[in-house]
Amino acid sequence: MEWLDGKRVFIRRDREEEGFDGVVTQVKGKWIYVAVSDPDPVGFDGIWVNTELQREIAVLK
């Protein structure tokens, strides 16, 4: 998963239209940390994603 480090990604949730985008800033085994591009100040800064449990991660251009 190290090849994802520094890439802008979209993490899809259960439904195709739900998810979020951000940049992968850390890779630790099967876990990646995505710094989320969320302008909402009450949202969150980032999220750890278990790549074995996540069904789909899209690398954005």
C-alpha positions in Angstrom: 0.0 0.0 0.0 3.0 2.3 0.2 2.4 3.3 -3.4 -0.8 5.2 -2.2 1.3 7.5 0.0 0.9 11.1 -1.2 -1.9 10.2 -3.6 -5.3 12.0 -3.7 -8.0 9.3 -3.2 -11.7 9.0 -2.9 -13.0 6.6 -0.3 -16.5 5.2 -1.1 -18.9 4.5 1.6 -21.8 1.9 1.4 -23.6 3.7 -1.3 -21.9 4.8 -4.5 -22.7 8.5 -4.1 -21.5 8.7 -0.5 -17.8 9.1 0.4 -15.1 11.6 0.8 -11.8 12.6 -0.8 -8.4 13.5 0.6 -4.7 12.8 0.5 -3.0 9.7 1.9 -0.4 11.0 4.4 0.6 7.8 6.2 0.7 4.1 5.4 1.1 1.5 8.2 0.6 -2.1 6.9 -3.0 -2.5 5.9 -4.0 0.9 7.3 -3.8 4.2 5.5 -4.4 7.7 6.9 -6.4 10.0 4.6 -6.2 13.7 5.4 -9.8 14.7 4.4 -10.5 17.6 2.1 -13.5 18.8 4.1 -14.2 22.5 4.3 -16.6 22.0 7.2 -14.9 23.2 10.4 -17.0 20.9 12.5 -16.1 17.8 10.4 -12.9 15.8 10.8 -9.3 16.3 9.7 -8.6 12.8 8.6 -9.5 9.1 9.0 -7.7 5.8 9.3 -8.9 3.3 6.7 -8.4 -0.5 6.9 -7.7 -1.4 3.3 -8.6 -5.0 3.9 -12.1 -4.0 5.0 -12.7 -1.1 2.6 -14.3 -2.3 -0.6 -13.2 0.5 -2.9 -10.5 3.2 -3.0 -10.2 5.3 -6.1 -7.0 7.2 -6.9 -8.0 10.6 -8.3 -6.1 12.4 -11.0 
